[in-house]
């Protein structure tokens, strides 16, 4: 990654995923979060292998990384394969490494509302919430469910009002916010259904 991204005090959003493939929804969420949270950068963390997703239909890592780099048209978005370099497969481990190596960078974990429903299935999800602030962006059909989810209920004392979005990167975790904004209909699942994307 570029050296300037590690400037102390830099506000960096982390968007992890398989990017199988990267699509306009990833770009949409990133641009909305850059603005709403006042972030300086967003890193797309392309996973070498998502423990919660089957290997069937998963394109090779290099292909997924390339698709993300092609789509990341904004210079503030940096595509990273750092999890492959670190040897981490679980978000909690990746965050521990990143925050340990760059304690002066203000990281924020970004996720779509659909992922909030699965959050309790993530390894050490409570540890994740205690490591970095979290921003949830609306997704069609999932926004209200995410707000009522078990994870949201468990983290209720840490939820900020949406009007305080710009404060989130400055907050000590646990800190959580449900953002509002236009929802993107794009889905990697739908793209794969309509193409032969996953073929090597």
N, C-alpha and C positions, 0 to 999 in steps of 0.2 A: 504494500500500500504506500501511497505517497507520504513523504516525510511530514509535510505540513498538516496532515490529518491528525497528528498526535500532539498538536499544540495544547498546553495546559488550559483547561477551561472550555475547550471546544465541546460543543453540544452535538452528539452523534446518535442518530437513531439506528437501531439494529433491526433489520427485517430478515428473519431467517426463513428457510424453506427449501423445498426440493427444486423449485423453478423448473418444473417438468411439463411444459416449458415455461420460461418467463413470458408474461403477457401484459397487456395494457392495464390490467387490474393492479399488478404490482407497481407499475409506474404511477397510476392514479393515486393509490394509497400513499406512496412516497411523497408525491408533490403536495398532497393535502397535509401530510404530517409535517413536512418542512415548513409550511406556512403557519399552521395552527400552533405548533410547538416552538417555533422560532429556532429550528435546528440549523446547524451549520453544514452538516453532512448526513447522509444516510448510507450505511453499508449494507449491501445485500449479501447475506451469508448463505452461499449456496452449499447445501448439505451434501456431503459425500454419500450419505445414506440415512434416510429418516426412519428411526426405529418403529414409528407408528404407521408406516405405509409399506405395503407389499412390494417386493422387488419386481414382481411381474408388471410389465408396462413402464418400468422406470428406465429412462434413457441413461446412457453412460454419463458419468460425472462431467467429462470434458465437453460433451455436447450441451449439457444443461448450463454449464458455466459460460459457454460461448453464446447461448441464446440470451442469457442475462446481460452479457456485455454488449450485445447488439441492441438490446432494448433500452439500456440505461443511457438515454440521450441527454440527460441533464448532467452538467459537470459536477454537481454536488452529490451525485449518486456514484458510489464506488462499489464495484462488484468484487467480492472476495471469496477465495477458496480456502480461507484460513483454517477452517475446521479440519480440512484434509491435512494441512501442515501440522496442526496441533495434535491430530489424532483423536479429536473429540467427536462424539456422535450425539451427545445429549446437551441440550441448551444450558443446563445448570453448570456443566463442566466448562463449556465454552465461555460463559460469562465469568466464571471464576478465573479463568486464564486471562481474559481481556481486562477485567477490572484490576487484577493483580499486576499485570504488566503496565497498565496505563491508569494509575490511580487518580491522575489529575484530569482525565477526560470524563465528561458527564454523559454517560451512556443512558439511552432510553430504549427499552424493548418495545417494538411495534408488532401488533398482530391484528388480523381481521377478527370481526365478531364471531365468525364460525370457529376459529381456533380457541376462543374463550370457552366454548362449550366443552372442548376436549382438554382444557388446561389441567384438570385434576389427574388426567392419565399421564401427564408428563412426569418424568423422573424428577423427584425433589422440587415439585412445582412451588411449594411454599418457600423454599430456599431461593428460587428465582425471584419471587416477589420481594424477598428481603435483600436482594443483591442490587437490583436496578429498578427505577420507576418504570411503569408499564402504561402504554397508550393503546386503546382498542378502537379500531376504526370500523364504522358500520359496513355490513355486507347484506345484500338482499336476502330477506327471509331469516336472518340470524340476529339482527340488532336487538330486538326486544328480548329474545331468548337469552342473549349474552348478559343483558342487564339483570335477568332473573336467575342466572345460572348458579350452581353451587359454589363455584369459585368466586363469583361476584359477592355472594352472600358472606362467604368466609372472609373476604377482604373488604367488606363494607366500611369499616372504620377508616380505611386508607383511601377511599374514593374521593377525588376532588370534583368540584363543580366544573362543568365544561367551560365556563367563562374564565377559569384559571389555567387554561391549557399552557400558556406561555411560561407558567411557573413550574410545570412538571419537571423539566430537565434540571431544575435547581433544587428540587426536593430530595430529602433523604428517604430512601425506601424503608417501609413499604409505602408506595404512592401509586395510585391508579386513576386513570381518567377514561371516560367514554366520550370520544370525540363525535361531533356531528358533521355532516357534509354530504355531498352527492355520492350515491352508491354506484359502484361499477358492476355491471353484469358479467364481466369476463371471468372465466373459470378455466383452470388448467385441465380439469376433468372433461369439460365440454370440448375443449380444443383437441384433446386426445381422441375423443369419440369421433370427431369429424376428420381426422387426419391419421397418417402413419408416423406421427412424431416420434414415438418411443422406439422405432426400429433404429438400430445402430447405423 
